[in-house]
Amino acid sequence: RVAQRLAGDERAIVLGTRAFTGPVPWRSRWGNRASSAAFALAARQRVGDTQTGLRGLPAAALPWASSVAGERFEYEFRILLHARAAGFSLVEEPIATVYEAGNASSHFRPVVDSLRVWAPLLRFAGSAILAFALDTVVLLVLAAATGWLLFSVVAARLVSASINFAINRHLVFARGRDVPWRTAAARYLSLAAVLLAANFGLLTALTDTGMALWAAKVLTDATLFVVSFAVQRAVVFAPPAAAPASSHPNRVPLRISDARE
């Protein structure tokens, strides 16, 4: 069934998706849930089985797939993350879920591989925390030195945002280095403005319902953190999508006489 669906669309990557029903080993169930949640946050798309070993890739995808960095489950996850930017869609085909001997042969390491799958989101969180700490320190230093609060707030935000932009472009979203920095910077500033307005709007709306300010702040920041990650990955630091290829560049018609020879 996977092969049949693959033959019908040369721009689709077909995934054999397990249902994870019945006696599923805990590490298989946990590993899939963790990676599926991370994928949904990062790609704004739900895939029921991100760790499936049954995958169909069209011939046109092989040069790109061989260039994707990573190993083991991290590599499989990156293939899904970058498929859309490379011009390929993800198609799911339901398959049976069968485990022999409690899935003892599985090479999935619950802690290590889950951390590797979640690495992009964890790096993004680390970058945000560093920016927050830097913003706070610079604000306090400038306020103490100048006594001018408005200048201190603006200057501190410019410093922390510049560092956050550089870290995200070079470390968190490595593909962002392929985007001209002026373009990425313009997108980043536009996103920052939208998030600032959204922050104020959400805080106002939540507090107007009677929610405590601290609770509204936590909920607002958590929501916008996820939105910021998704937009930065999909828009701000996203390189131009690869142009779809009509067929494999090296595909040559094969005649029966050639095969016999």
Salt bridges, closest charged atoms under 4 A:
GLU10 OE1 - ARG251 NH1 3.69
ASP49 OD2 - ARG18 NE 2.55
GLU74 OE2 - ARG78 NH2 3.31
GLU74 OE1 - ARG116 NH2 2.48
GLU76 OE1 - ARG55 NH2 3.91
GLU93 OE2 - ARG1 NE 2.75
GLU93 OE1 - ARG5 NH1 3.03
ASP113 OD2 - ARG72 NH2 3.53
ASP113 OD1 - ARG109 NH2 3.06
ASP135 OD1 - ARG157 NE 3.29
ASP221 OD2 - LYS217 NZ 3.24
ASP258 OD1 - ARG255 NH2 2.99
